[in-house]
Amino acid sequence: MELKSKNPFLKNKSFAQTATVYDTDGRPVEIIDYNNTMTVNGAVNKSFILLLLLIASAAVTWTMAYSGSNPMPLAIGGAIGGFIVVLIASFRPQSSQFLAPLYAVLEGLFIGGISAYFEAYYPGIVIQAVGATFVTFFVCFLLYRFKIVQVNQQFRSVVIAATLAIGTYYLISWLLAMFTSFEPVHYGNSLMSIGISVFVIIIAALNLFLDFDMIEEGAKRNLPKYMEWFGAMGLIITLVWLYVEFLRLLSKLSSRD
C-alpha cells in the first residue's frame, strides 16, 4: 500500500522504510526487533504526552493574557518556532523524540495566546472550540476503527488535493492582503466566508483518517521506535489545525448575532 498524507510528517520517506539486512548471497533479510519498533499503542501514548505538554504550555500565554500582560509576542514566537521544528523533524525524523515535545511546547504558546484573544471578544468560544475539536476527533476515530470509512488511494488523493488547494489559497490570500488592498473572501462573517470555514474543517477532519492510517501502517511495517514520536507529532499538527479552524468558524457565527 502506498503511503501518502498531506501532513508534512506522515509524508516522510521514513514511513516507507523497514529494517533490512542482506545475507551472504545478497538477498534481503528483514530483521525485526519488536522491543524497538513502532506500535500503535506507543504512538497513542506519545500523542497524549504531547497533548498534555501543549495544554500546559498554552496555560502560560493564557495566564499572561488574563494577568494584564501581552501574550502575543510569545504566541507569535511559538508559532514561528513550531513551524521551524516541523521542518527540521521532516528531514530528521530520528530526532523526533526531542523535537516532538519541543513542538508541543512551542505550539502551546501559540494556541494559548490566540485562544485568549478570541475568548476576550467572544466569551465561551474556547470551550466550544475545544469540545468541537475532540468530538470531531473521536467521531473520526470511531469511524476509522470500525472500518466505516475506508482509507484507500482514491480517498487519499482527494483529501491531499483539497488540502493542498486550501494551503495554496490561504498563502495567496495572505500575500495579496499584505501587499494590496485585496480582502480575501474568507475574511468577515458572510455566508460565503462561513461556508469556506465549514469546508476547511471538513478537510481537516478527513486528514485525521490519513493520520490514523499512517500510524497503523507504520506499526505494521515495524518502523523504528522513534517513529512513534514522529506519528504522534503529525496527529497533533492536524488537531491544532482543526482547533484553530473551529475558533475561526465560531467567531464568525458569534459576530453575526
KEFI-724921 format. One record per residue: residue in three letters; x negated, y negated, z negated of N, C-alpha, C, O in turn. Coordinates in steps of 0.02 Angstrom, whole numbers, padded with zeros to 5 digits, always signed. Layout:
ALAXYZXYZXYZXYZ ...
This chain:
MET-00042+00060+00000+00000+00000+00000-00044-00062+00000-00090-00067-00041 GLU-00031-00108+00043-00072-00169+00048-00052-00216-00008+00007-00227-00020 LEU-00101-00243-00043-00088-00285-00100-00094-00358-00081-00148-00381-00061 LYS-00040-00394-00086-00040-00465-00070+00004-00502-00120+00055-00474-00143 SER-00014-00562-00137+00027-00604-00180+00009-00677-00168-00048-00692-00149 LYS+00056-00720-00177+00041-00791-00173-00006-00812-00228-00049-00855-00218 ASN+00002-00781-00286-00038-00800-00343-00112-00797-00326-00135-00745-00303 PRO-00150-00851-00336-00221-00851-00317-00261-00799-00353-00314-00779-00330 PHE-00237-00776-00411-00272-00722-00446-00256-00655-00416-00301-00616-00400 LEU-00192-00641-00407-00172-00574-00386-00186-00561-00313-00177-00505-00289 LYS-00209-00611-00275-00230-00601-00206-00303-00581-00203-00328-00561-00151 ASN-00338-00586-00261-00410-00575-00261-00427-00505-00238-00391-00457-00254 LYS-00482-00499-00200-00501-00434-00172-00518-00383-00225-00521-00323-00210 SER-00529-00405-00287-00544-00358-00340-00486-00311-00353-00495-00256-00379 PHE-00425-00332-00334-00368-00289-00343-00366-00233-00292-00325-00187-00298 ALA-00409-00235-00243-00411-00182-00193-00471-00136-00202-00485-00094-00159 GLN-00507-00144-00257-00568-00106-00268-00556-00050-00317-00514-00056-00362 THR-00592+00005-00309-00593+00059-00357-00665+00077-00370-00710+00061-00330 ALA-00677+00110-00426-00745+00129-00444-00764+00191-00403-00735+00244-00414 THR-00812+00185-00357-00830+00239-00313-00906+00247-00310-00943+00198-00304 VAL-00928+00310-00313-00999+00326-00301-01001+00377-00246-00949+00400-00222 TYR-01062+00396-00225-01068+00442-00169-01109+00503-00190-01157+00498-00228 ASP-01089+00562-00163-01126+00623-00179-01187+00628-00135-01202+00582-00096 THR-01224+00683-00141-01287+00692-00105-01277+00694-00029-01324+00682+00009 ASP-01216+00711-00008-01201+00713+00064-01174+00647+00090-01155+00642+00149 GLY-01171+00597+00047-01147+00532+00068-01072+00525+00067-01045+00477+00093 ARG-01037+00573+00037-00964+00570+00034-00943+00532-00029-00972+00542-00082 PRO-00891+00489-00023-00869+00450-00082-00838+00495-00135-00797+00539-00119 VAL-00856+00484-00197-00828+00520-00253-00804+00469-00304-00844+00429-00328 GLU-00741+00470-00319-00714+00420-00365-00726+00440-00437-00711+00496-00457 ILE-00755+00395-00475-00769+00406-00546-00722+00362-00587-00722+00301-00580 ILE-00684+00394-00629-00635+00357-00668-00649+00364-00743-00650+00420-00770 ASP-00661+00308-00776-00669+00307-00848-00604+00277-00877-00594+00216-00875 TYR-00561+00320-00902-00495+00297-00923-00497+00253-00985-00447+00221-01003 ASN-00554+00252-01019-00561+00207-01076-00583+00137-01055-00583+00091-01096 ASN-00601+00130-00992-00625+00065-00968-00591+00045-00903-00621+00013-00860 THR-00527+00065-00895-00489+00048-00835-00426+00009-00854-00403+00012-00911 MET-00400-00026-00806-00341-00068-00816-00279-00025-00829-00270+00027-00798 THR-00238-00047-00876-00173-00015-00889-00119-00068-00890-00132-00127-00902 VAL-00057-00047-00879-00001-00094-00881+00007-00121-00952+00016-00181-00961 ASN+00004-00077-01002+00012-00098-01071-00043-00148-01091-00030-00196-01127 GLY-00104-00135-01067-00158-00181-01082-00145-00250-01053-00157-00300-01086 ALA-00120-00253-00991-00106-00317-00959-00048-00353-00995-00049-00414-01002 VAL+00001-00314-01017+00058-00343-01053+00035-00373-01119+00053-00429-01136 ASN-00006-00335-01156-00030-00360-01220-00072-00424-01211-00066-00470-01252 LYS-00112-00425-01160-00153-00485-01148-00110-00544-01125-00127-00601-01138 SER-00055-00529-01091-00009-00583-01071+00021-00616-01133+00028-00677-01135 PHE+00038-00575-01183+00064-00603-01246+00012-00645-01282+00028-00698-01310 ILE-00050-00622-01281-00104-00660-01312-00112-00728-01279-00118-00780-01312 LEU-00112-00728-01212-00118-00792-01175-00059-00837-01189-00067-00898-01194 LEU+00001-00808-01194+00061-00848-01207+00057-00881-01275+00076-00939-01283 LEU+00033-00844-01325+00026-00872-01392-00026-00928-01393-00016-00979-01426 LEU-00081-00918-01357-00131-00971-01353-00103-01033-01319-00116-01089-01341 LEU-00064-01023-01267-00034-01079-01231+00013-01118-01277+00012-01179-01278 ILE+00055-01081-01314+00103-01114-01359+00066-01153-01414+00085-01209-01431 ALA+00014-01121-01443-00024-01155-01496-00057-01219-01469-00057-01270-01503 SER-00084-01215-01409-00116-01274-01379-00064-01327-01363-00077-01387-01372 ALA-00006-01306-01338+00047-01354-01322+00069-01392-01384+00089-01450-01379 ALA+00066-01359-01441+00087-01392-01503+00043-01452-01519+00064-01499-01552 VAL-00020-01450-01495-00066-01505-01508-00043-01570-01475-00035-01621-01508 THR-00032-01567-01409-00010-01628-01373+00062-01647-01390+00080-01705-01390 TRP+00103-01596-01405+00172-01611-01427+00170-01650-01492+00206-01700-01498 THR+00130-01628-01540+00124-01663-01605+00096-01733-01596+00117-01780-01630 MET+00047-01739-01551+00018-01805-01538+00072-01854-01515+00074-01911-01538 ALA+00115-01831-01471+00168-01875-01444+00215-01899-01499+00235-01957-01499 TYR+00232-01855-01545+00280-01873-01596+00248-01905-01657+00283-01923-01705 SER+00182-01910-01656+00147-01946-01710+00127-02016-01688+00095-02053-01724 GLY+00147-02034-01626+00134-02101-01600+00073-02106-01556+00059-02159-01528 SER+00036-02052-01547-00023-02052-01503-00002-02038-01432+00051-02010-01419 ASN-00045-02057-01385-00031-02045-01314-00063-01978-01294-00124-01973-01291 PRO-00022-01927-01279-00050-01861-01263-00068-01852-01189-00098-01803-01170 MET-00049-01901-01148-00055-01891-01076-00127-01884-01051-00139-01843-01008 PRO-00176-01922-01077-00245-01910-01054-00267-01839-01067-00300-01808-01025 LEU-00250-01813-01126-00268-01744-01142-00229-01694-01099-00256-01643-01078 ALA-00166-01711-01086-00124-01667-01045-00150-01665-00973-00155-01611-00943 ILE-00167-01723-00946-00194-01726-00878-00261-01690-00874-00275-01654-00825 GLY-00303-01700-00925-00367-01665-00927-00357-01589-00929-00394-01552-00898 GLY-00306-01568-00967-00291-01497-00971-00270-01469-00904-00289-01414-00885 ALA-00229-01507-00867-00205-01485-00802-00263-01478-00753-00268-01429-00716 ILE-00307-01528-00752-00364-01526-00707-00412-01470-00726-00436-01432-00684 GLY-00425-01465-00792-00469-01412-00815-00442-01343-00801-00478-01298-00781 GLY-00376-01335-00810-00344-01271-00796-00351-01252-00723-00362-01194-00706 PHE-00343-01301-00679-00350-01288-00607-00420-01266-00590-00430-01220-00550 ILE-00469-01298-00620-00539-01280-00608-00553-01209-00632-00588-01171-00598 VAL-00527-01192-00690-00536-01125-00717-00505-01073-00671-00534-01019-00661 VAL-00447-01088-00643-00414-01042-00596-00459-01029-00536-00467-00972-00514 LEU-00489-01082-00510-00533-01075-00452-00594-01032-00469-00613-00988-00430 ILE-00623-01044-00527-00682-01005-00547-00664-00932-00555-00700-00888-00531 ALA-00609-00919-00590-00589-00849-00602-00571-00813-00538-00579-00753-00533 SER-00546-00850-00489-00528-00819-00425-00590-00791-00391-00586-00740-00355 PHE-00648-00823-00401-00710-00800-00371-00750-00754-00418-00791-00714-00396 ARG-00736-00760-00483-00772-00719-00532-00723-00685-00579-00721-00701-00639 PRO-00683-00638-00554-00633-00604-00596-00664-00567-00655-00631-00556-00705 GLN-00727-00548-00649-00760-00512-00703-00769-00557-00765-00784-00532-00819 SER-00760-00622-00756-00764-00669-00812-00695-00685-00841-00689-00730-00883 SER-00644-00650-00820-00576-00665-00840-00564-00659-00914-00522-00694-00942 GLN-00601-00615-00947-00591-00606-01019-00609-00670-01057-00585-00679-01113 PHE-00650-00713-01028-00666-00777-01059-00626-00834-01028-00604-00880-01062 LEU-00616-00830-00962-00583-00884-00927-00507-00885-00938-00477-00939-00941 ALA-00477-00827-00945-00404-00824-00955-00383-00859-01020-00337-00900-01018 PRO-00415-00845-01077-00396-00882-01138-00410-00957-01131-00371-00998-01156 LEU-00465-00975-01097-00480-01046-01087-00425-01079-01046-00403-01134-01061 TYR-00403-01044-00993-00348-01071-00952-00285-01082-00994-00253-01134-00988 ALA-00268-01033-01036-00208-01038-01076-00210-01099-01122-00160-01134-01131 VAL-00269-01112-01152-00276-01169-01196-00270-01235-01157-00235-01280-01178 LEU-00304-01239-01101-00302-01300-01061-00232-01313-01033-00207-01369-01035 GLU-00200-01261-01008-00133-01269-00980-00083-01285-01035-00033-01320-01023 GLY-00096-01260-01095-00052-01277-01151-00053-01351-01167-00001-01380-01183 LEU-00111-01382-01162-00116-01454-01173-00072-01491-01123-00038-01540-01140 PHE-00073-01468-01061-00032-01499-01008+00042-01488-01022+00082-01535-01018 ILE+00061-01427-01038+00131-01411-01050+00159-01450-01109+00215-01475-01107 GLY+00119-01454-01163+00142-01490-01222+00153-01564-01207+00202-01594-01230 GLY+00108-01593-01168+00114-01664-01151+00175-01680-01108+00213-01725-01124 ILE+00185-01642-01054+00242-01657-01011+00308-01637-01044+00360-01668-01030 SER+00306-01587-01087+00367-01568-01123+00389-01624-01169+00449-01640-01173 ALA+00341-01654-01204+00357-01711-01248+00384-01770-01208+00429-01805-01230 TYR+00356-01780-01149+00378-01835-01106+00451-01825-01085+00492-01871-01091 PHE+00468-01765-01061+00537-01752-01040+00585-01753-01099+00641-01777-01093 GLU+00562-01726-01156+00605-01724-01214+00623-01794-01239+00678-01805-01264 ALA+00577-01841-01231+00589-01910-01253+00645-01942-01212+00684-01981-01239 TYR+00649-01925-01149+00701-01953-01105+00765-01912-01105+00819-01940-01098 TYR+00759-01848-01113+00817-01804-01111+00815-01756-01170+00792-01699-01163 PRO+00838-01778-01228+00835-01736-01289+00868-01668-01278+00923-01663-01251 GLY+00834-01617-01300+00860-01549-01294+00840-01513-01230+00854-01453-01223 ILE+00806-01548-01185+00790-01519-01120+00737-01464-01125+00738-01415-01087 VAL+00691-01471-01173+00636-01423-01178+00662-01354-01198+00643-01304-01168 ILE+00704-01351-01249+00730-01286-01271+00772-01253-01215+00772-01192-01208 GLN+00806-01295-01175+00844-01268-01119+00797-01239-01066+00810-01185-01039 ALA+00743-01275-01051+00696-01252-01001+00660-01188-01024+00650-01142-00985 VAL+00642-01186-01088+00609-01126-01115+00657-01067-01111+00637-01013-01090 GLY+00719-01078-01132+00769-01024-01129+00780-01000-01058+00783-00939-01046 ALA+00787-01047-01012+00799-01028-00942+00740-00989-00914+00749-00941-00876 THR+00678-01009-00933+00618-00975-00908+00615-00903-00932+00602-00858-00892 PHE+00627-00892-00996+00622-00825-01023+00680-00780-01002+00671-00720-00993 VAL+00739-00810-00995+00795-00770-00969+00780-00747-00898+00792-00689-00881 THR+00754-00793-00858+00736-00776-00789+00683-00721-00788+00686-00674-00748 PHE+00633-00728-00832+00579-00678-00835+00607-00609-00852+00591-00560-00819 PHE+00649-00605-00903+00674-00539-00924+00722-00509-00873+00722-00448-00863 VAL+00762-00551-00841+00806-00526-00788+00765-00497-00731+00779-00442-00707 CYS+00713-00534-00710+00670-00510-00656+00633-00446-00676+00626-00400-00636 PHE+00611-00444-00739+00576-00385-00763+00621-00324-00762+00600-00270-00740 LEU+00683-00331-00785+00729-00275-00785+00747-00253-00714+00752-00193-00700 LEU+00757-00301-00670+00771-00284-00600+00714-00246-00569+00724-00200-00530 TYR+00653-00265-00587+00594-00229-00561+00586-00161-00595+00571-00111-00563 ARG+00595-00161-00661+00584-00099-00700+00630-00043-00678+00610+00014-00674 PHE+00692-00060-00663+00741-00010-00644+00748-00003-00568+00796+00026-00543 LYS+00699-00031-00532+00694-00023-00459+00755-00050-00422+00770-00028-00366 ILE+00789-00098-00453+00846-00129-00418+00819-00174-00362+00849-00179-00308 VAL+00764-00206-00375+00729-00245-00324+00665-00208-00306+00623-00194-00348 GLN+00659-00191-00242+00601-00155-00218+00551-00204-00186+00570-00244-00143 VAL+00489-00200-00207+00437-00243-00179+00403-00207-00122+00360-00165-00133 ASN+00424-00223-00061+00393-00193-00002+00357-00248+00037+00355-00306+00016 GLN+00329-00229+00093+00289-00277+00131+00331-00335+00157+00308-00392+00158 GLN+00392-00321+00178+00435-00375+00203+00452-00424+00147+00452-00485+00157 PHE+00466-00397+00087+00480-00440+00030+00420-00485+00015+00428-00545+00005 ARG+00360-00456+00014+00300-00495+00002+00292-00550+00053+00277-00607+00036 SER+00301-00532+00116+00289-00580+00170+00335-00640+00164+00314-00697+00174 VAL+00399-00628+00149+00448-00682+00144+00432-00727+00085+00432-00788+00091 VAL+00417-00696+00027+00403-00736-00033+00339-00776-00025+00337-00835-00043 ILE+00287-00745+00002+00224-00780+00011+00232-00838+00060+00206-00892+00049 ALA+00268-00826+00115+00278-00879+00165+00317-00937+00135+00299-00995+00146 ALA+00369-00922+00097+00409-00975+00065+00368-01014+00014+00373-01075+00009 THR+00326-00978-00024+00284-01010-00074+00233-01056-00042+00222-01112-00065 LEU+00202-01033+00011+00153-01075+00047+00187-01136+00076+00158-01191+00077 ALA+00247-01128+00101+00284-01185+00129+00299-01237+00075+00293-01297+00087 ILE+00317-01213+00016+00331-01259-00040+00267-01296-00060+00268-01357-00070 GLY+00212-01259-00066+00149-01291-00084+00127-01343-00033+00103-01396-00051 THR+00136-01327+00030+00118-01374+00084+00161-01436+00081+00137-01492+00088 TYR+00227-01426+00071+00273-01482+00067+00257-01528+00008+00256-01589+00015 TYR+00243-01498-00050+00226-01537-00109+00162-01578-00098+00158-01636-00116 LEU+00112-01546-00067+00048-01581-00056+00057-01639-00008+00033-01694-00022 ILE+00092-01627+00048+00102-01681+00096+00143-01738+00066+00128-01796+00076 SER+00196-01720+00029+00239-01770-00003+00199-01812-00053+00208-01873-00056 TRP+00156-01779-00091+00116-01814-00141+00068-01863-00108+00061-01920-00131 LEU+00036-01842-00053-00011-01885-00018+00025-01945+00014+00001-02001+00010 LEU+00083-01932+00044+00121-01987+00075+00146-02036+00023+00143-02097+00034 ALA+00170-02010-00034+00195-02054-00086+00139-02096-00117+00150-02152-00139 MET+00078-02068-00119+00021-02103-00148-00005-02160-00104-00024-02213-00129 PHE-00005-02148-00039-00037-02195+00006+00012-02235+00050-00009-02280+00086 THR+00076-02219+00046+00127-02256+00084+00186-02271+00039+00186-02254-00021 SER+00237-02301+00068+00298-02316+00030+00350-02259+00037+00407-02266+00016 PHE+00328-02204+00066+00373-02147+00077+00396-02118+00011+00355-02107-00034 GLU+00460-02104+00004+00488-02072-00055+00512-02002-00037+00562-01996+00000 PRO+00480-01950-00061+00499-01881-00043+00571-01866-00061+00598-01894-00109 VAL+00602-01822-00023+00673-01808-00032+00685-01771-00097+00741-01773-00123 HIS+00633-01738-00126+00645-01702-00188+00639-01747-00249+00649-01724-00306 TYR+00624-01812-00239+00625-01859-00294+00697-01879-00308+00741-01869-00265 GLY+00710-01906-00366+00777-01929-00382+00823-01872-00402+00801-01816-00413 ASN+00887-01888-00407+00936-01839-00430+00992-01827-00380+01048-01809-00399 SER+00977-01836-00316+01028-01824-00265+01042-01749-00261+01005-01708-00287 LEU+01097-01733-00228+01115-01662-00220+01062-01626-00179+01048-01567-00192 MET+01032-01660-00131+00979-01630-00092+00919-01614-00136+00890-01561-00131 SER+00901-01661-00179+00845-01651-00224+00858-01593-00272+00814-01553-00285 ILE+00919-01590-00298+00937-01536-00343+00935-01469-00306+00912-01419-00333 GLY+00959-01469-00245+00958-01408-00205+00887-01383-00193+00875-01323-00194 ILE+00841-01429-00181+00771-01410-00171+00742-01380-00234+00706-01330-00231 SER+00758-01409-00291+00734-01382-00355+00760-01312-00367+00723-01268-00390 VAL+00823-01301-00351+00852-01234-00359+00815-01184-00314+00799-01128-00336 PHE+00802-01204-00252+00767-01160-00206+00697-01143-00231+00676-01086-00228 VAL+00662-01194-00256+00594-01183-00281+00595-01136-00341+00551-01092-00347 ILE+00643-01143-00385+00649-01099-00443+00660-01027-00421+00632-00981-00450 ILE+00702-01018-00370+00714-00950-00344+00650-00919-00318+00636-00861-00331 ILE+00611-00958-00280+00548-00932-00253+00499-00918-00309+00463-00867-00307 ALA+00496-00961-00359+00451-00949-00416+00471-00885-00451+00428-00846-00471 ALA+00536-00874-00460+00560-00812-00492+00542-00751-00450+00523-00699-00478 LEU+00548-00756-00385+00530-00700-00342+00456-00683-00346+00436-00626-00336 ASN+00415-00734-00360+00344-00721-00368+00330-00677-00429+00279-00642-00432 LEU+00375-00678-00478+00367-00633-00535+00368-00560-00514+00330-00520-00541 PHE+00410-00543-00465+00411-00474-00441+00344-00455-00410+00320-00399-00419 LEU+00314-00502-00374+00248-00488-00345+00197-00478-00400+00154-00434-00395 ASP+00201-00518-00453+00154-00512-00508+00162-00445-00544+00112-00411-00559 PHE+00224-00425-00558+00236-00360-00589+00207-00304-00546+00175-00258-00572 ASP+00220-00308-00482+00198-00255-00437+00122-00252-00433+00093-00198-00431 MET+00090-00310-00432+00017-00311-00427-00016-00282-00489-00065-00246-00484 ILE+00012-00296-00548-00015-00269-00610-00006-00193-00611-00052-00156-00630 GLU+00052-00170-00590+00065-00098-00589+00019-00063-00539-00008-00009-00554 GLU+00011-00092-00481-00032-00062-00431-00105-00063-00452-00143-00016-00438 GLY-00125-00116-00487-00194-00120-00512-00208-00065-00562-00262-00036-00563 ALA-00158-00050-00604-00166+00005-00653-00170+00072-00618-00209+00116-00637 LYS-00129+00081-00566-00131+00144-00529-00198+00155-00494-00220+00212-00486 ARG-00230+00100-00474-00294+00105-00440-00353+00111-00489-00411+00117-00469 ASN-00336+00111-00554-00388+00118-00605-00443+00064-00599-00502+00079-00600 LEU-00420+00002-00591-00467-00053-00585-00502-00066-00652-00478-00042-00704 PRO-00557-00102-00653-00594-00115-00715-00551-00148-00768-00502-00182-00753 LYS-00570-00139-00830-00531-00163-00887-00520-00239-00885-00468-00263-00905 TYR-00570-00275-00861-00564-00348-00861-00507-00372-00816-00484-00429-00822 MET-00484-00329-00770-00428-00349-00726-00362-00355-00765-00315-00384-00739 GLU-00360-00329-00825-00301-00341-00867-00295-00415-00883-00240-00443-00880 TRP-00351-00447-00900-00351-00519-00912-00334-00557-00848-00298-00607-00849 PHE-00362-00533-00794-00351-00564-00729-00277-00563-00711-00248-00614-00691 GLY-00246-00504-00717-00174-00497-00702-00131-00536-00750-00082-00567-00729 ALA-00149-00536-00814-00110-00573-00864-00112-00648-00849-00062-00683-00856 MET-00170-00672-00829-00178-00743-00813-00134-00761-00753-00104-00815-00752 GLY-00132-00718-00703-00090-00731-00646-00017-00735-00664+00020-00777-00638 LEU+00005-00692-00710+00075-00693-00732+00091-00758-00770+00144-00787-00761 ILE+00044-00780-00812+00055-00843-00849+00058-00902-00801+00096-00949-00812 ILE+00018-00901-00748+00021-00955-00698+00091-00961-00669+00117-01017-00662 THR+00121-00905-00652+00188-00905-00624+00239-00930-00675+00284-00968-00657 LEU+00233-00909-00738+00280-00930-00790+00275-01006-00801+00326-01039-00811 VAL+00215-01033-00800+00206-01105-00808+00240-01142-00751+00275-01191-00762 TRP+00229-01118-00690+00261-01149-00632+00338-01148-00640+00371-01198-00627 LEU+00364-01091-00660+00436-01083-00668+00463-01131-00721+00515-01163-00711 TYR+00427-01137-00777+00449-01181-00831+00450-01254-00809+00497-01291-00823 VAL+00398-01275-00774+00394-01345-00751+00451-01360-00703+00480-01414-00705 GLU+00467-01312-00659+00521-01323-00611+00589-01326-00646+00633-01363-00625 PHE+00597-01287-00700+00660-01292-00738+00665-01360-00773+00719-01388-00777 LEU+00609-01385-00798+00609-01452-00828+00632-01504-00778+00673-01547-00793 ARG+00606-01499-00718+00624-01548-00666+00697-01542-00647+00731-01593-00640 LEU+00721-01482-00638+00791-01472-00620+00838-01499-00674+00885-01535-00660 LEU+00824-01480-00736+00867-01502-00791+00866-01577-00801+00916-01607-00820 SER+00809-01608-00788+00805-01681-00794+00847-01715-00740+00879-01766-00753 LYS+00848-01686-00681+00889-01713-00626+00963-01707-00643+01002-01754-00632 LEU+00982-01650-00670+01052-01639-00688+01072-01686-00745+01127-01714-00745 SER+01028-01695-00794+01043-01737-00851+01049-01811-00831+01090-01848-00858 SER+01010-01831-00783+01011-01901-00761+01074-01918-00722+01088-01977-00711 ARG+01111-01868-00701+01174-01880-00664+01233-01888-00711+01287-01909-00690 ASP+01223-01872-00774+01278-01876-00822+01295-01949-00838+01341-01962-00877 
